[in-house]
Each structure stands twice: as structure tokens, then as C-alpha cells.
Amino acid sequence: MVAPKNIPTRPTTDFAKEGLFNILDHKIYFEGLRVLDLFSGTGNIGLEFSSRGAEMVLSVEQNRNCIAFQISTIKDLDLKIRVSKQNVFKFLKKENEKAFDLIFADPPYQSPELTNLPDLVFVNNWLDGEGWFILEHGKEHNFEMKPHFRFTRKFGHVNFSFFSASEED
């Protein structure tokens, strides 16, 4: 599906998305996965997880045009994705009772709060103890000194930093 012009997003490139899912193919089992997709934009990452067998995807986005596009796409494809219209930073500051197996975040690269995302995810227990948090970001950010950091992979201009509370990679 082609996103309309009125959506202010920078979708993850196909090259980067393919690289990301090649890594995940060796780290996780998609069937039954509970996924939180933050700054979901057009929803293409959540759609990919759902199409690979994720049990549930919660997509958090605040732009109404993005949400309308996602809802339309979800209906057309009959996928198990819930969409929530919220500010991600406010959303993550809430106490969480049901942790996710995988959290993916693709915030605006210039967001001054981007570097706080790993802390918000782990401090407020959004991630299951064996789960992964993946943060998409530009080359100007380095998360190696953050708690739970595991590794970064670069695909063109897209960087993915991987975090996990688990001691195993």
C-alpha cells in the first residue's frame, strides 16, 4: 500500500527493514509475539510483525493521518493490530502491567527526547525480561553506554540499536 502525501513520516527503508528482519529471524520466534510499535507512522513495521505471526501488535502514533492510514490498511489486510493515538513519551511514562516481547521505536531522529527512550522502556517495565527493544536512529546517536545495550547495526543511513535485559544475546 502506498501512503498518502499528507503523512509526515520517514518510513524505514526497505533495505534497512530487510536487514532488521534478517537479524530478528535468528534471535526470536515470531509466532505468539507481543509487539509494541512506537512512533509507528505508516505502520509498516507492525504490519511486518503481524504478517509473520505476531499474536498482537500495539501501534502507538499521534498523527491522525498516520492513524487513519494504518486503520484502513489493517482492515484491508485483516491483521491483529491495535492502534492507539498517543504521545509516545507520555505513554511510556505510565506504569505498565503487561510487558511486551519486543518493542520497536522509530522516533523522529531530531527529537531531543530520543536518547531517553531506552530508560523509559526499562524503568517502567514495558519489556518482558527476555525481550528486545530496538531503537531506530541516525548516525549522530550512540547508545553503547546505556544500560541493557547489546549491539548496533547500520543499514545505509539507518541505525538500529538493540537492547535486552537478558544476559544472553
N, C-alpha and C positions, 0 to 999 in steps of 0.2 A: 504494500500500500504506500502511496506517495503522500507525504504530509503536506497540508495546505501551506501557503506562503505566510499566513498570519501567526505562525507558531515560532516564537523566539527561542530556538534551540540550536545546539551544536551537537547533532547526533553522533554517537560513537561510530567511527568509520568502520566499514565492512572488514577492512584489513585488521584493525585492532580487535573487533568483535570476534573474528575468526581465531586470532591469536589467543584471546582470553578464553574462549571455549575449548581450545586445544589444551590449554593448561588445566582447566577445570575437569576435562574428561579424565585426567589422570589423578585427580585429587578427591573428587566427590562422586556420589551416586545420585543422579537427578530424580529418580522415582521417589516420590513422597517428600521431596524437599520443600521446606517452608522458606520463601524468599521475600525479602524486603527490598524494594527498588526505590531508592531515594533520588529526588530530582529527576524523575522518570521521563520528562519531556514527551516524546512521541510514544514511549513505552516499548521501544524495540528490544531492550534487554529483557524486560519482564516477559514479553512475548516469546523470546527465545527460550527462557527457562520453562515457561508453561508448555511450549511445544515439545520440550524434551522430557516432560513427565513430572514437573514440579507439582506437588499436591496443592499448593496455594501460593499465590504471589500477591503481595500488597504493594501497590504502586502509589507513592506519595509525590504529589506535584501541586503547585499553587496556581499555575497559569490556566485559566478557564478554557482557552482554545486548545491547549495540550490535552486537558482532561476530556473535552468533547471528542477530540480525535481518538484518544485511547478508548473511550467507551464505545464509539462507533466500530472501531477495529475489533475490540473484544467480542462485541455482539456478532459481527460478521464471521469471526473465526470460532465462536463458541468456546472460549477459553476460560479457565478458572483464575481470573484476575479481579481483585477488588481495587478500586481507585479511590483515593482519599485526597480531598482538596485541603492542603495544609502547608504552612511554612515548615520546612524540614527541621530547621534549628529549634523551633518551638516544640515540634513533635518529639524530637529526640530528648528534650529536657524533661519529659514526663517519665514517671515511674513506669516500668514495663513488667507485666506479669507473665507474658508468653514469649519466650525467646525465639529468634529465627535461626535457621540452619545456615543461611547465607544472606549477607547484606551487601548490596551493590550501591554505590553512590557516585553520581556524575554531576557534581556541583559546577556552577559557573567557575571557571579557572581563576577569575579575578576576585572571587569572594574573599573578603578579609577573614571570614569565619571558617574557611576551608580547613585550615590546619587544626581546628578544634574538633573536627568530625570523629577521628578515632577515639578521642577521650569521651565524647558524648555517647558513642556506641557502647564502650566498655564500662564506663562508670554507671550508666543507667541500665545495664544488663539487657541490652537489646539482642545480644548474640548468644546462642547456645554455646556451652563450654567447648564443644568440638567443632564449632562453626567457623566460617571465614567471613571476614569483612574485606571488601575490595573497594578501593578508592581510586577513581579515575582523576588524573590531574595532569597539568603541564610540566615541562622540564624544570621550571623555576622552584618547584617544591621538592623537598627531601624529607622523608619520614623515618629514616633509619634509626633515629634516636628515640622515637616514640615507643612506649610500652606495647608489647604484642606484635610489633613489626616483624615480618618474616622475610619478604623479598619484594623487589620491584622488577617489572618487565616493561620494556619500551617497544612500541609498535608505531613507527613513524613519529608523529608529534604527540602521540598519546602514551601516557604512562599509567600503569596500574600498580598500586602498592597493595600488598596482601598482608593482612593481619589475622592473627588467631590467638586465642587464649590457650589453646592446646600446645603442649610441648613438642608434638610431632608435626612435621611438615608434610 
